[in-house]
Amino acid sequence: MAKIDSQANRVTVFADDEPVEQFFRPAATSPARAKVTQDVSSERTGTRRPAKQPADADPDTEDGTFLRARRRIPVRRGLIPPTRMGRILAAVAAVIVLGGLFFLATLIRNFFRDDPRFRIATSSSIQIMGNSQVTRPELLSIFGSDLGRNIFYIPLNQRRAALEELPWVEHATVMRLLPDQLRVAVVERTPVAFVRQGNTIGLVDAHGVLLHLPPAAMAAKHYSFPVVSGISARDPLSVRAARMHLYQQFIHDLDSGGTKVSTQLSEVDISDPEDIWAILPAQGNDIQVHFGDSDFLARYRSYQQHLPEWRQQYPHLASVDMRYEDQVVSST
């Protein structure tokens, strides 16, 4: 008889209700538990089944334990050979490779530098796009020293900067077209007003850059701008730019009411940033209207509303100051 204690993993064998043998069994799964039952049955019959040895067990060992050899870990070798001769050969090979690369780069450089197919032969090899006011000869004068030069040795950034120094050129790009051409694209400035310079009338753009145009060409363009006073070539560009910014704000505010009031202006003076005044026609007469530095549209509407009344009071009205909210100062 055998008693199995599953909690303690222990088996006790009884003979005539007396314990004969007691031993511990290892924890086992269901197939192992069946094997224990078979072993206990063998004890009762007086026979013991010999332990099964692994198939790869060494019969010469005492307990049949198989000892496996340790796996060798491969060692990575570096690129530099370990021997002195190997290092010398590796250094020689590196020098040869670097020398070959340098020689190849030199050949390529000399090819692009000396091959006549990459030279700007004539001015016809320079394409010009986007110009209407500035002439082609004016633009080509920037590239006069590049005729006959290799295309890869032309400093494109310097040529672009020189183009943008021309008064009419606002932005320029210069690019190479292989094998022997250049492409020049310019964006010209847009005039926004006439400007009085002494006894002459010129043009000015939104950034205060003064633009010259022959009278015949100016008439052919049919420009319709007010004449701006207070812009002088003697002033720095920063001062001119600030005044033109104020002028554009003035024009924008007058036109924001839905009526193109700016077309009625014959002259705008911006010499005093705190008092912009303009000349407006009124029944055959010109009236100087002072707008100050803000609320341009509201002051213009107030001027239009009270103009008939003022003309009755002042038949020779010549100037009106709209900077005062409570009263209007007028002069004849």
Buried (B, 14 or more C-beta within 10 A) or exposed (E): EBEBEEEEEEBBBBEEEEEEEEEEBEEEEEEEEEEBEEBBEEBEEEEEEEEEBEEEEEEEEEEBEEEEEEEEEEEEEEEEEEEEEEEEEEEEEEEEEEEEEEEEEEEEEEEBEEEEEBBBEEBEBBEBEBBEBBEEEBBBEBBEEBBEEBBEEBEEEEBBEBBEEBBBBBEBBBEBEEEBBBEBBBBBBEBBBBBBBEEEEBBBBBEBBBBEBEEEEBEEEEEEBBBBBBBBEEBEEEBBBBBBBBBEBBBEBBBEEEBEBBEBBEBBBBEEEEBBBBBBEBEEEEBBBBBBBEBBBBBBBBBEEBBEEBBEEBEEBEBBBBBEEEEBEBEE
